[in-house]
Amino acid sequence: MKIAGITLGVVILLFSFLFYILSLMQLVPLIIAGPLLFLAILIIFTLLNNHNKFRGFKK
């Protein structure tokens, strides 16, 4: 599941990066492409950083 999530995240990152390049050429609005790229990077780092954490002993 983790490999599929990271692969999907990389695909979304590539799509949003190309969308950002189009916005730098003023073909699409930059106000849409910037946050989209930020969210793609945030999703990838969240998936990479999500691991089993010790949450204490249950009573």
C-alpha positions, 0 to 999 in steps of 0.5 A: 500500500505504501509503494502504491501511495508513493507512486501515485504521489509522484505521478501527481507531483509530475502532473502538478509540476508540468501544470506549474510550468504552463502557468509560468508560460502564462497559459494557466493561472499561477494562483491555481498551479502554485497551491496545487504543486504545494499540496502535491509535495505535502502529500508525498512528504506526509506519505513518506513520514507516516510510520508506526508510532509508539502511542503508549501502552493501552490500559 
